[in-house]
Amino acid sequence: MALTSTQRQAKYRANRSTAGDNGERRLSTWVSTSALMALKRLTAHANTTQRDMIERLLLEEDQSVIDSLCSNDEELNKYIG
């Protein structure tokens, strides 16, 4: 018997947690109009997707914080969790 759209979508989402190098997680949120327009400008400028740009910005900022804490093991451990 063929799967319904709902069943196919559920199966797809269930497999995302193990996709890629270390799995993927769903992010759903509301942002301000100005933030969305900035995201659209950034993605157009970089000729990339919104997903790629969000991931890039998050990982760059995370690395910046880690670099700033590298001389303080206690704070770094607290940040890393």
mmCIF file of the N, C-alpha and C atoms, coordinates in Angstrom:
data_MODEL
# 
_entry.id   MODEL 
# 
loop_
_atom_site.group_PDB 
_atom_site.id 
_atom_site.type_symbol 
_atom_site.label_atom_id 
_atom_site.label_alt_id 
_atom_site.label_comp_id 
_atom_site.label_asym_id 
_atom_site.label_entity_id 
_atom_site.label_seq_id 
_atom_site.pdbx_PDB_ins_code 
_atom_site.Cartn_x 
_atom_site.Cartn_y 
_atom_site.Cartn_z 
_atom_site.occupancy 
_atom_site.B_iso_or_equiv 
_atom_site.pdbx_formal_charge 
_atom_site.auth_seq_id 
_atom_site.auth_comp_id 
_atom_site.auth_asym_id 
_atom_site.auth_atom_id 
_atom_site.pdbx_PDB_model_num 
ATOM 1   N N  . MET A 1 1  ? 0.850  -1.175 0.000  1.00 0.00 ? 1  MET A N  1 
ATOM 2   C CA . MET A 1 1  ? 0.000  0.000  0.000  1.00 0.00 ? 1  MET A CA 1 
ATOM 3   C C  . MET A 1 1  ? 0.897  1.240  0.000  1.00 0.00 ? 1  MET A C  1 
ATOM 4   N N  . ALA A 1 2  ? 0.540  2.232  -0.780 1.00 0.00 ? 2  ALA A N  1 
ATOM 5   C CA . ALA A 1 2  ? 1.315  3.472  -0.881 1.00 0.00 ? 2  ALA A CA 1 
ATOM 6   C C  . ALA A 1 2  ? 1.155  4.312  0.381  1.00 0.00 ? 2  ALA A C  1 
ATOM 7   N N  . LEU A 1 3  ? 2.215  5.030  0.708  1.00 0.00 ? 3  LEU A N  1 
ATOM 8   C CA . LEU A 1 3  ? 2.172  5.903  1.880  1.00 0.00 ? 3  LEU A CA 1 
ATOM 9   C C  . LEU A 1 3  ? 1.409  7.186  1.556  1.00 0.00 ? 3  LEU A C  1 
ATOM 10  N N  . THR A 1 4  ? 0.754  7.736  2.560  1.00 0.00 ? 4  THR A N  1 
ATOM 11  C CA . THR A 1 4  ? 0.094  9.029  2.381  1.00 0.00 ? 4  THR A CA 1 
ATOM 12  C C  . THR A 1 4  ? 1.153  10.125 2.438  1.00 0.00 ? 4  THR A C  1 
ATOM 13  N N  . SER A 1 5  ? 0.800  11.331 2.034  1.00 0.00 ? 5  SER A N  1 
ATOM 14  C CA . SER A 1 5  ? 1.757  12.452 2.116  1.00 0.00 ? 5  SER A CA 1 
ATOM 15  C C  . SER A 1 5  ? 2.233  12.659 3.548  1.00 0.00 ? 5  SER A C  1 
ATOM 16  N N  . THR A 1 6  ? 1.321  12.548 4.485  1.00 0.00 ? 6  THR A N  1 
ATOM 17  C CA . THR A 1 6  ? 1.675  12.729 5.897  1.00 0.00 ? 6  THR A CA 1 
ATOM 18  C C  . THR A 1 6  ? 2.670  11.662 6.342  1.00 0.00 ? 6  THR A C  1 
ATOM 19  N N  . GLN A 1 7  ? 2.467  10.442 5.937  1.00 0.00 ? 7  GLN A N  1 
ATOM 20  C CA . GLN A 1 7  ? 3.377  9.356  6.301  1.00 0.00 ? 7  GLN A CA 1 
ATOM 21  C C  . GLN A 1 7  ? 4.750  9.543  5.652  1.00 0.00 ? 7  GLN A C  1 
ATOM 22  N N  . ARG A 1 8  ? 4.773  9.943  4.376  1.00 0.00 ? 8  ARG A N  1 
ATOM 23  C CA . ARG A 1 8  ? 6.051  10.199 3.701  1.00 0.00 ? 8  ARG A CA 1 
ATOM 24  C C  . ARG A 1 8  ? 6.819  11.324 4.385  1.00 0.00 ? 8  ARG A C  1 
ATOM 25  N N  . GLN A 1 9  ? 6.110  12.399 4.741  1.00 0.00 ? 9  GLN A N  1 
ATOM 26  C CA . GLN A 1 9  ? 6.749  13.535 5.412  1.00 0.00 ? 9  GLN A CA 1 
ATOM 27  C C  . GLN A 1 9  ? 7.288  13.125 6.773  1.00 0.00 ? 9  GLN A C  1 
ATOM 28  N N  . ALA A 1 10 ? 6.530  12.349 7.516  1.00 0.00 ? 10 ALA A N  1 
ATOM 29  C CA . ALA A 1 10 ? 6.976  11.882 8.833  1.00 0.00 ? 10 ALA A CA 1 
ATOM 30  C C  . ALA A 1 10 ? 8.224  11.015 8.702  1.00 0.00 ? 10 ALA A C  1 
ATOM 31  N N  . LYS A 1 11 ? 8.263  10.158 7.710  1.00 0.00 ? 11 LYS A N  1 
ATOM 32  C CA . LYS A 1 11 ? 9.421  9.302  7.478  1.00 0.00 ? 11 LYS A CA 1 
ATOM 33  C C  . LYS A 1 11 ? 10.647 10.151 7.117  1.00 0.00 ? 11 LYS A C  1 
ATOM 34  N N  . TYR A 1 12 ? 10.453 11.126 6.243  1.00 0.00 ? 12 TYR A N  1 
ATOM 35  C CA . TYR A 1 12 ? 11.539 12.030 5.840  1.00 0.00 ? 12 TYR A CA 1 
ATOM 36  C C  . TYR A 1 12 ? 12.100 12.764 7.060  1.00 0.00 ? 12 TYR A C  1 
ATOM 37  N N  . ARG A 1 13 ? 11.216 13.345 7.870  1.00 0.00 ? 13 ARG A N  1 
ATOM 38  C CA . ARG A 1 13 ? 11.667 14.089 9.054  1.00 0.00 ? 13 ARG A CA 1 
ATOM 39  C C  . ARG A 1 13 ? 12.360 13.189 10.061 1.00 0.00 ? 13 ARG A C  1 
ATOM 40  N N  . ALA A 1 14 ? 11.896 11.976 10.207 1.00 0.00 ? 14 ALA A N  1 
ATOM 41  C CA . ALA A 1 14 ? 12.516 11.048 11.158 1.00 0.00 ? 14 ALA A CA 1 
ATOM 42  C C  . ALA A 1 14 ? 13.950 10.725 10.745 1.00 0.00 ? 14 ALA A C  1 
ATOM 43  N N  . ASN A 1 15 ? 14.220 10.684 9.447  1.00 0.00 ? 15 ASN A N  1 
ATOM 44  C CA . ASN A 1 15 ? 15.558 10.369 8.961  1.00 0.00 ? 15 ASN A CA 1 
ATOM 45  C C  . ASN A 1 15 ? 16.511 11.556 8.997  1.00 0.00 ? 15 ASN A C  1 
ATOM 46  N N  . ARG A 1 16 ? 16.016 12.762 9.132  1.00 0.00 ? 16 ARG A N  1 
ATOM 47  C CA . ARG A 1 16 ? 16.871 13.949 9.120  1.00 0.00 ? 16 ARG A CA 1 
ATOM 48  C C  . ARG A 1 16 ? 17.814 13.973 10.324 1.00 0.00 ? 16 ARG A C  1 
ATOM 49  N N  . SER A 1 17 ? 17.405 13.395 11.427 1.00 0.00 ? 17 SER A N  1 
ATOM 50  C CA . SER A 1 17 ? 18.246 13.451 12.630 1.00 0.00 ? 17 SER A CA 1 
ATOM 51  C C  . SER A 1 17 ? 19.549 12.680 12.467 1.00 0.00 ? 17 SER A C  1 
ATOM 52  N N  . THR A 1 18 ? 19.630 11.840 11.446 1.00 0.00 ? 18 THR A N  1 
ATOM 53  C CA . THR A 1 18 ? 20.861 11.090 11.202 1.00 0.00 ? 18 THR A CA 1 
ATOM 54  C C  . THR A 1 18 ? 21.485 11.450 9.857  1.00 0.00 ? 18 THR A C  1 
ATOM 55  N N  . ALA A 1 19 ? 21.006 12.484 9.212  1.00 0.00 ? 19 ALA A N  1 
ATOM 56  C CA . ALA A 1 19 ? 21.529 12.878 7.897  1.00 0.00 ? 19 ALA A CA 1 
ATOM 57  C C  . ALA A 1 19 ? 22.848 13.633 8.048  1.00 0.00 ? 19 ALA A C  1 
ATOM 58  N N  . GLY A 1 20 ? 23.632 13.599 6.998  1.00 0.00 ? 20 GLY A N  1 
ATOM 59  C CA . GLY A 1 20 ? 24.872 14.381 6.977  1.00 0.00 ? 20 GLY A CA 1 
ATOM 60  C C  . GLY A 1 20 ? 25.906 13.880 7.968  1.00 0.00 ? 20 GLY A C  1 
ATOM 61  N N  . ASP A 1 21 ? 26.802 14.791 8.354  1.00 0.00 ? 21 ASP A N  1 
ATOM 62  C CA . ASP A 1 21 ? 27.907 14.444 9.254  1.00 0.00 ? 21 ASP A CA 1 
ATOM 63  C C  . ASP A 1 21 ? 27.445 14.125 10.665 1.00 0.00 ? 21 ASP A C  1 
ATOM 64  N N  . ASN A 1 22 ? 26.547 14.928 11.201 1.00 0.00 ? 22 ASN A N  1 
ATOM 65  C CA . ASN A 1 22 ? 26.120 14.710 12.587 1.00 0.00 ? 22 ASN A CA 1 
ATOM 66  C C  . ASN A 1 22 ? 24.624 14.949 12.766 1.00 0.00 ? 22 ASN A C  1 
ATOM 67  N N  . GLY A 1 23 ? 23.868 14.710 11.722 1.00 0.00 ? 23 GLY A N  1 
ATOM 68  C CA . GLY A 1 23 ? 22.421 14.857 11.799 1.00 0.00 ? 23 GLY A CA 1 
ATOM 69  C C  . GLY A 1 23 ? 21.984 16.297 11.587 1.00 0.00 ? 23 GLY A C  1 
ATOM 70  N N  . GLU A 1 24 ? 20.713 16.479 11.479 1.00 0.00 ? 24 GLU A N  1 
ATOM 71  C CA . GLU A 1 24 ? 20.136 17.800 11.282 1.00 0.00 ? 24 GLU A CA 1 
ATOM 72  C C  . GLU A 1 24 ? 18.974 17.966 12.232 1.00 0.00 ? 24 GLU A C  1 
ATOM 73  N N  . ARG A 1 25 ? 18.685 19.205 12.578 1.00 0.00 ? 25 ARG A N  1 
ATOM 74  C CA . ARG A 1 25 ? 17.560 19.523 13.446 1.00 0.00 ? 25 ARG A CA 1 
ATOM 75  C C  . ARG A 1 25 ? 16.704 20.576 12.774 1.00 0.00 ? 25 ARG A C  1 
ATOM 76  N N  . ARG A 1 26 ? 15.431 20.513 12.987 1.00 0.00 ? 26 ARG A N  1 
ATOM 77  C CA . ARG A 1 26 ? 14.491 21.467 12.397 1.00 0.00 ? 26 ARG A CA 1 
ATOM 78  C C  . ARG A 1 26 ? 14.480 22.740 13.235 1.00 0.00 ? 26 ARG A C  1 
ATOM 79  N N  . LEU A 1 27 ? 14.478 23.882 12.556 1.00 0.00 ? 27 LEU A N  1 
ATOM 80  C CA . LEU A 1 27 ? 14.416 25.184 13.208 1.00 0.00 ? 27 LEU A CA 1 
ATOM 81  C C  . LEU A 1 27 ? 13.254 25.947 12.597 1.00 0.00 ? 27 LEU A C  1 
ATOM 82  N N  . SER A 1 28 ? 12.327 26.335 13.417 1.00 0.00 ? 28 SER A N  1 
ATOM 83  C CA . SER A 1 28 ? 11.180 27.096 12.943 1.00 0.00 ? 28 SER A CA 1 
ATOM 84  C C  . SER A 1 28 ? 11.012 28.290 13.870 1.00 0.00 ? 28 SER A C  1 
ATOM 85  N N  . THR A 1 29 ? 11.082 29.494 13.311 1.00 0.00 ? 29 THR A N  1 
ATOM 86  C CA . THR A 1 29 ? 11.007 30.680 14.143 1.00 0.00 ? 29 THR A CA 1 
ATOM 87  C C  . THR A 1 29 ? 10.501 31.874 13.356 1.00 0.00 ? 29 THR A C  1 
ATOM 88  N N  . TRP A 1 30 ? 10.068 32.891 14.048 1.00 0.00 ? 30 TRP A N  1 
ATOM 89  C CA . TRP A 1 30 ? 9.683  34.154 13.447 1.00 0.00 ? 30 TRP A CA 1 
ATOM 90  C C  . TRP A 1 30 ? 10.826 35.130 13.652 1.00 0.00 ? 30 TRP A C  1 
ATOM 91  N N  . VAL A 1 31 ? 11.105 35.936 12.639 1.00 0.00 ? 31 VAL A N  1 
ATOM 92  C CA . VAL A 1 31 ? 12.122 36.983 12.745 1.00 0.00 ? 31 VAL A CA 1 
ATOM 93  C C  . VAL A 1 31 ? 11.507 38.303 12.291 1.00 0.00 ? 31 VAL A C  1 
ATOM 94  N N  . SER A 1 32 ? 12.152 39.393 12.666 1.00 0.00 ? 32 SER A N  1 
ATOM 95  C CA . SER A 1 32 ? 11.653 40.706 12.244 1.00 0.00 ? 32 SER A CA 1 
ATOM 96  C C  . SER A 1 32 ? 11.788 40.855 10.736 1.00 0.00 ? 32 SER A C  1 
ATOM 97  N N  . THR A 1 33 ? 10.992 41.731 10.182 1.00 0.00 ? 33 THR A N  1 
ATOM 98  C CA . THR A 1 33 ? 11.054 41.983 8.742  1.00 0.00 ? 33 THR A CA 1 
ATOM 99  C C  . THR A 1 33 ? 12.436 42.471 8.342  1.00 0.00 ? 33 THR A C  1 
ATOM 100 N N  . SER A 1 34 ? 13.033 43.329 9.163  1.00 0.00 ? 34 SER A N  1 
ATOM 101 C CA . SER A 1 34 ? 14.368 43.844 8.820  1.00 0.00 ? 34 SER A CA 1 
ATOM 102 C C  . SER A 1 34 ? 15.406 42.725 8.827  1.00 0.00 ? 34 SER A C  1 
ATOM 103 N N  . ALA A 1 35 ? 15.284 41.770 9.747  1.00 0.00 ? 35 ALA A N  1 
ATOM 104 C CA . ALA A 1 35 ? 16.222 40.637 9.774  1.00 0.00 ? 35 ALA A CA 1 
ATOM 105 C C  . ALA A 1 35 ? 16.027 39.761 8.539  1.00 0.00 ? 35 ALA A C  1 
ATOM 106 N N  . LEU A 1 36 ? 14.786 39.536 8.135  1.00 0.00 ? 36 LEU A N  1 
ATOM 107 C CA . LEU A 1 36 ? 14.526 38.728 6.947  1.00 0.00 ? 36 LEU A CA 1 
ATOM 108 C C  . LEU A 1 36 ? 15.056 39.420 5.692  1.00 0.00 ? 36 LEU A C  1 
ATOM 109 N N  . MET A 1 37 ? 14.871 40.725 5.604  1.00 0.00 ? 37 MET A N  1 
ATOM 110 C CA . MET A 1 37 ? 15.377 41.452 4.439  1.00 0.00 ? 37 MET A CA 1 
ATOM 111 C C  . MET A 1 37 ? 16.906 41.401 4.405  1.00 0.00 ? 37 MET A C  1 
ATOM 112 N N  . ALA A 1 38 ? 17.536 41.501 5.576  1.00 0.00 ? 38 ALA A N  1 
ATOM 113 C CA . ALA A 1 38 ? 18.995 41.387 5.643  1.00 0.00 ? 38 ALA A CA 1 
ATOM 114 C C  . ALA A 1 38 ? 19.438 40.001 5.183  1.00 0.00 ? 38 ALA A C  1 
ATOM 115 N N  . LEU A 1 39 ? 18.716 38.969 5.612  1.00 0.00 ? 39 LEU A N  1 
ATOM 116 C CA . LEU A 1 39 ? 19.038 37.600 5.198  1.00 0.00 ? 39 LEU A CA 1 
ATOM 117 C C  . LEU A 1 39 ? 18.907 37.449 3.681  1.00 0.00 ? 39 LEU A C  1 
ATOM 118 N N  . LYS A 1 40 ? 17.858 38.005 3.122  1.00 0.00 ? 40 LYS A N  1 
ATOM 119 C CA . LYS A 1 40 ? 17.666 37.926 1.670  1.00 0.00 ? 40 LYS A CA 1 
ATOM 120 C C  . LYS A 1 40 ? 18.783 38.647 0.922  1.00 0.00 ? 40 LYS A C  1 
ATOM 121 N N  . ARG A 1 41 ? 19.212 39.824 1.434  1.00 0.00 ? 41 ARG A N  1 
ATOM 122 C CA . ARG A 1 41 ? 20.316 40.546 0.805  1.00 0.00 ? 41 ARG A CA 1 
ATOM 123 C C  . ARG A 1 41 ? 21.611 39.751 0.893  1.00 0.00 ? 41 ARG A C  1 
ATOM 124 N N  . LEU A 1 42 ? 21.882 39.198 2.063  1.00 0.00 ? 42 LEU A N  1 
ATOM 125 C CA . LEU A 1 42 ? 23.104 38.421 2.252  1.00 0.00 ? 42 LEU A CA 1 
ATOM 126 C C  . LEU A 1 42 ? 23.149 37.203 1.340  1.00 0.00 ? 42 LEU A C  1 
ATOM 127 N N  . THR A 1 43 ? 22.023 36.492 1.240  1.00 0.00 ? 43 THR A N  1 
ATOM 128 C CA . THR A 1 43 ? 22.002 35.304 0.406  1.00 0.00 ? 43 THR A CA 1 
ATOM 129 C C  . THR A 1 43 ? 22.142 35.658 -1.071 1.00 0.00 ? 43 THR A C  1 
ATOM 130 N N  . ALA A 1 44 ? 21.524 36.741 -1.490 1.00 0.00 ? 44 ALA A N  1 
ATOM 131 C CA . ALA A 1 44 ? 21.651 37.161 -2.890 1.00 0.00 ? 44 ALA A CA 1 
ATOM 132 C C  . ALA A 1 44 ? 23.090 37.581 -3.178 1.00 0.00 ? 44 ALA A C  1 
ATOM 133 N N  . HIS A 1 45 ? 23.685 38.311 -2.251 1.00 0.00 ? 45 HIS A N  1 
ATOM 134 C CA . HIS A 1 45 ? 25.060 38.776 -2.425 1.00 0.00 ? 45 HIS A CA 1 
ATOM 135 C C  . HIS A 1 45 ? 26.042 37.603 -2.494 1.00 0.00 ? 45 HIS A C  1 
ATOM 136 N N  . ALA A 1 46 ? 25.827 36.605 -1.643 1.00 0.00 ? 46 ALA A N  1 
ATOM 137 C CA . ALA A 1 46 ? 26.725 35.446 -1.582 1.00 0.00 ? 46 ALA A CA 1 
ATOM 138 C C  . ALA A 1 46 ? 26.305 34.342 -2.554 1.00 0.00 ? 46 ALA A C  1 
ATOM 139 N N  . ASN A 1 47 ? 25.169 34.543 -3.243 1.00 0.00 ? 47 ASN A N  1 
ATOM 140 C CA . ASN A 1 47 ? 24.646 33.544 -4.171 1.00 0.00 ? 47 ASN A CA 1 
ATOM 141 C C  . ASN A 1 47 ? 24.525 32.174 -3.494 1.00 0.00 ? 47 ASN A C  1 
ATOM 142 N N  . THR A 1 48 ? 23.823 32.167 -2.373 1.00 0.00 ? 48 THR A N  1 
ATOM 143 C CA . THR A 1 48 ? 23.655 30.950 -1.594 1.00 0.00 ? 48 THR A CA 1 
ATOM 144 C C  . THR A 1 48 ? 22.228 30.865 -1.076 1.00 0.00 ? 48 THR A C  1 
ATOM 145 N N  . THR A 1 49 ? 21.939 29.827 -0.314 1.00 0.00 ? 49 THR A N  1 
ATOM 146 C CA . THR A 1 49 ? 20.593 29.643 0.235  1.00 0.00 ? 49 THR A CA 1 
ATOM 147 C C  . THR A 1 49 ? 20.479 30.279 1.616  1.00 0.00 ? 49 THR A C  1 
ATOM 148 N N  . GLN A 1 50 ? 19.243 30.489 2.054  1.00 0.00 ? 50 GLN A N  1 
ATOM 149 C CA . GLN A 1 50 ? 19.022 31.019 3.401  1.00 0.00 ? 50 GLN A CA 1 
ATOM 150 C C  . GLN A 1 50 ? 19.564 30.045 4.442  1.00 0.00 ? 50 GLN A C  1 
ATOM 151 N N  . ARG A 1 51 ? 19.353 28.781 4.233  1.00 0.00 ? 51 ARG A N  1 
ATOM 152 C CA . ARG A 1 51 ? 19.863 27.773 5.161  1.00 0.00 ? 51 ARG A CA 1 
ATOM 153 C C  . ARG A 1 51 ? 21.378 27.882 5.291  1.00 0.00 ? 51 ARG A C  1 
ATOM 154 N N  . ASP A 1 52 ? 22.070 27.935 4.158  1.00 0.00 ? 52 ASP A N  1 
ATOM 155 C CA . ASP A 1 52 ? 23.524 28.020 4.177  1.00 0.00 ? 52 ASP A CA 1 
ATOM 156 C C  . ASP A 1 52 ? 23.989 29.291 4.883  1.00 0.00 ? 52 ASP A C  1 
ATOM 157 N N  . MET A 1 53 ? 23.335 30.401 4.611  1.00 0.00 ? 53 MET A N  1 
ATOM 158 C CA . MET A 1 53 ? 23.740 31.662 5.221  1.00 0.00 ? 53 MET A CA 1 
ATOM 159 C C  . MET A 1 53 ? 23.518 31.641 6.732  1.00 0.00 ? 53 MET A C  1 
ATOM 160 N N  . ILE A 1 54 ? 22.385 31.145 7.179  1.00 0.00 ? 54 ILE A N  1 
ATOM 161 C CA . ILE A 1 54 ? 22.113 31.063 8.623  1.00 0.00 ? 54 ILE A CA 1 
ATOM 162 C C  . ILE A 1 54 ? 23.149 30.171 9.294  1.00 0.00 ? 54 ILE A C  1 
ATOM 163 N N  . GLU A 1 55 ? 23.433 29.006 8.702  1.00 0.00 ? 55 GLU A N  1 
ATOM 164 C CA . GLU A 1 55 ? 24.430 28.107 9.269  1.00 0.00 ? 55 GLU A CA 1 
ATOM 165 C C  . GLU A 1 55 ? 25.800 28.775 9.314  1.00 0.00 ? 55 GLU A C  1 
ATOM 166 N N  . ARG A 1 56 ? 26.166 29.437 8.234  1.00 0.00 ? 56 ARG A N  1 
ATOM 167 C CA . ARG A 1 56 ? 27.466 30.112 8.159  1.00 0.00 ? 56 ARG A CA 1 
ATOM 168 C C  . ARG A 1 56 ? 27.594 31.181 9.246  1.00 0.00 ? 56 ARG A C  1 
ATOM 169 N N  . LEU A 1 57 ? 26.577 32.032 9.380  1.00 0.00 ? 57 LEU A N  1 
ATOM 170 C CA . LEU A 1 57 ? 26.623 33.102 10.385 1.00 0.00 ? 57 LEU A CA 1 
ATOM 171 C C  . LEU A 1 57 ? 26.688 32.547 11.805 1.00 0.00 ? 57 LEU A C  1 
ATOM 172 N N  . LEU A 1 58 ? 25.900 31.519 12.074 1.00 0.00 ? 58 LEU A N  1 
ATOM 173 C CA . LEU A 1 58 ? 25.906 30.919 13.413 1.00 0.00 ? 58 LEU A CA 1 
ATOM 174 C C  . LEU A 1 58 ? 27.252 30.288 13.738 1.00 0.00 ? 58 LEU A C  1 
ATOM 175 N N  . LEU A 1 59 ? 27.795 29.525 12.799 1.00 0.00 ? 59 LEU A N  1 
ATOM 176 C CA . LEU A 1 59 ? 29.067 28.848 13.053 1.00 0.00 ? 59 LEU A CA 1 
ATOM 177 C C  . LEU A 1 59 ? 30.232 29.835 13.163 1.00 0.00 ? 59 LEU A C  1 
ATOM 178 N N  . GLU A 1 60 ? 30.208 30.911 12.367 1.00 0.00 ? 60 GLU A N  1 
ATOM 179 C CA . GLU A 1 60 ? 31.256 31.929 12.463 1.00 0.00 ? 60 GLU A CA 1 
ATOM 180 C C  . GLU A 1 60 ? 31.208 32.631 13.816 1.00 0.00 ? 60 GLU A C  1 
ATOM 181 N N  . GLU A 1 61 ? 30.012 32.980 14.272 1.00 0.00 ? 61 GLU A N  1 
ATOM 182 C CA . GLU A 1 61 ? 29.888 33.652 15.571 1.00 0.00 ? 61 GLU A CA 1 
ATOM 183 C C  . GLU A 1 61 ? 30.267 32.716 16.708 1.00 0.00 ? 61 GLU A C  1 
ATOM 184 N N  . ASP A 1 62 ? 29.864 31.463 16.627 1.00 0.00 ? 62 ASP A N  1 
ATOM 185 C CA . ASP A 1 62 ? 30.224 30.472 17.635 1.00 0.00 ? 62 ASP A CA 1 
ATOM 186 C C  . ASP A 1 62 ? 31.744 30.342 17.729 1.00 0.00 ? 62 ASP A C  1 
ATOM 187 N N  . GLN A 1 63 ? 32.414 30.252 16.578 1.00 0.00 ? 63 GLN A N  1 
ATOM 188 C CA . GLN A 1 63 ? 33.875 30.128 16.568 1.00 0.00 ? 63 GLN A CA 1 
ATOM 189 C C  . GLN A 1 63 ? 34.528 31.375 17.136 1.00 0.00 ? 63 GLN A C  1 
ATOM 190 N N  . SER A 1 64 ? 33.952 32.526 16.876 1.00 0.00 ? 64 SER A N  1 
ATOM 191 C CA . SER A 1 64 ? 34.472 33.782 17.412 1.00 0.00 ? 64 SER A CA 1 
ATOM 192 C C  . SER A 1 64 ? 34.417 33.781 18.946 1.00 0.00 ? 64 SER A C  1 
ATOM 193 N N  . VAL A 1 65 ? 33.317 33.319 19.497 1.00 0.00 ? 65 VAL A N  1 
ATOM 194 C CA . VAL A 1 65 ? 33.185 33.243 20.960 1.00 0.00 ? 65 VAL A CA 1 
ATOM 195 C C  . VAL A 1 65 ? 34.180 32.233 21.516 1.00 0.00 ? 65 VAL A C  1 
ATOM 196 N N  . ILE A 1 66 ? 34.295 31.072 20.889 1.00 0.00 ? 66 ILE A N  1 
ATOM 197 C CA . ILE A 1 66 ? 35.251 30.053 21.343 1.00 0.00 ? 66 ILE A CA 1 
ATOM 198 C C  . ILE A 1 66 ? 36.663 30.606 21.320 1.00 0.00 ? 66 ILE A C  1 
ATOM 199 N N  . ASP A 1 67 ? 37.034 31.301 20.239 1.00 0.00 ? 67 ASP A N  1 
ATOM 200 C CA . ASP A 1 67 ? 38.376 31.888 20.137 1.00 0.00 ? 67 ASP A CA 1 
ATOM 201 C C  . ASP A 1 67 ? 38.618 32.911 21.243 1.00 0.00 ? 67 ASP A C  1 
ATOM 202 N N  . SER A 1 68 ? 37.590 33.681 21.586 1.00 0.00 ? 68 SER A N  1 
ATOM 203 C CA . SER A 1 68 ? 37.749 34.706 22.619 1.00 0.00 ? 68 SER A CA 1 
ATOM 204 C C  . SER A 1 68 ? 37.888 34.096 24.015 1.00 0.00 ? 68 SER A C  1 
ATOM 205 N N  . LEU A 1 69 ? 37.408 32.879 24.191 1.00 0.00 ? 69 LEU A N  1 
ATOM 206 C CA . LEU A 1 69 ? 37.461 32.212 25.493 1.00 0.00 ? 69 LEU A CA 1 
ATOM 207 C C  . LEU A 1 69 ? 38.598 31.208 25.614 1.00 0.00 ? 69 LEU A C  1 
ATOM 208 N N  . CYS A 1 70 ? 39.395 31.032 24.574 1.00 0.00 ? 70 CYS A N  1 
ATOM 209 C CA . CYS A 1 70 ? 40.393 29.961 24.570 1.00 0.00 ? 70 CYS A CA 1 
ATOM 210 C C  . CYS A 1 70 ? 41.431 30.112 25.684 1.00 0.00 ? 70 CYS A C  1 
ATOM 211 N N  . SER A 1 71 ? 41.628 31.316 26.187 1.00 0.00 ? 71 SER A N  1 
ATOM 212 C CA . SER A 1 71 ? 42.607 31.490 27.260 1.00 0.00 ? 71 SER A CA 1 
ATOM 213 C C  . SER A 1 71 ? 41.983 31.294 28.646 1.00 0.00 ? 71 SER A C  1 
ATOM 214 N N  . ASN A 1 72 ? 40.684 31.053 28.691 1.00 0.00 ? 72 ASN A N  1 
ATOM 215 C CA . ASN A 1 72 ? 39.994 30.874 29.957 1.00 0.00 ? 72 ASN A CA 1 
ATOM 216 C C  . ASN A 1 72 ? 39.246 29.533 29.917 1.00 0.00 ? 72 ASN A C  1 
ATOM 217 N N  . ASP A 1 73 ? 39.921 28.485 30.390 1.00 0.00 ? 73 ASP A N  1 
ATOM 218 C CA . ASP A 1 73 ? 39.350 27.139 30.315 1.00 0.00 ? 73 ASP A CA 1 
ATOM 219 C C  . ASP A 1 73 ? 38.006 27.026 31.026 1.00 0.00 ? 73 ASP A C  1 
ATOM 220 N N  . GLU A 1 74 ? 37.868 27.694 32.166 1.00 0.00 ? 74 GLU A N  1 
ATOM 221 C CA . GLU A 1 74 ? 36.627 27.603 32.930 1.00 0.00 ? 74 GLU A CA 1 
ATOM 222 C C  . GLU A 1 74 ? 35.457 28.191 32.136 1.00 0.00 ? 74 GLU A C  1 
ATOM 223 N N  . GLU A 1 75 ? 35.661 29.370 31.567 1.00 0.00 ? 75 GLU A N  1 
ATOM 224 C CA . GLU A 1 75 ? 34.606 30.011 30.771 1.00 0.00 ? 75 GLU A CA 1 
ATOM 225 C C  . GLU A 1 75 ? 34.323 29.232 29.493 1.00 0.00 ? 75 GLU A C  1 
ATOM 226 N N  . LEU A 1 76 ? 35.371 28.699 28.874 1.00 0.00 ? 76 LEU A N  1 
ATOM 227 C CA . LEU A 1 76 ? 35.189 27.901 27.660 1.00 0.00 ? 76 LEU A CA 1 
ATOM 228 C C  . LEU A 1 76 ? 34.387 26.647 27.961 1.00 0.00 ? 76 LEU A C  1 
ATOM 229 N N  . ASN A 1 77 ? 34.724 25.952 29.035 1.00 0.00 ? 77 ASN A N  1 
ATOM 230 C CA . ASN A 1 77 ? 33.984 24.752 29.429 1.00 0.00 ? 77 ASN A CA 1 
ATOM 231 C C  . ASN A 1 77 ? 32.517 25.082 29.748 1.00 0.00 ? 77 ASN A C  1 
ATOM 232 N N  . LYS A 1 78 ? 32.299 26.231 30.381 1.00 0.00 ? 78 LYS A N  1 
ATOM 233 C CA . LYS A 1 78 ? 30.945 26.680 30.702 1.00 0.00 ? 78 LYS A CA 1 
ATOM 234 C C  . LYS A 1 78 ? 30.179 26.943 29.412 1.00 0.00 ? 78 LYS A C  1 
ATOM 235 N N  . TYR A 1 79 ? 30.839 27.587 28.441 1.00 0.00 ? 79 TYR A N  1 
ATOM 236 C CA . TYR A 1 79 ? 30.199 27.888 27.164 1.00 0.00 ? 79 TYR A CA 1 
ATOM 237 C C  . TYR A 1 79 ? 29.881 26.616 26.387 1.00 0.00 ? 79 TYR A C  1 
ATOM 238 N N  . ILE A 1 80 ? 30.840 25.717 26.303 1.00 0.00 ? 80 ILE A N  1 
ATOM 239 C CA . ILE A 1 80 ? 30.659 24.477 25.552 1.00 0.00 ? 80 ILE A CA 1 
ATOM 240 C C  . ILE A 1 80 ? 29.604 23.601 26.213 1.00 0.00 ? 80 ILE A C  1 
ATOM 241 N N  . GLY A 1 81 ? 29.539 23.688 27.533 1.00 0.00 ? 81 GLY A N  1 
ATOM 242 C CA . GLY A 1 81 ? 28.494 22.991 28.270 1.00 0.00 ? 81 GLY A CA 1 
ATOM 243 C C  . GLY A 1 81 ? 28.824 21.586 28.611 1.00 0.00 ? 81 GLY A C  1 
# 
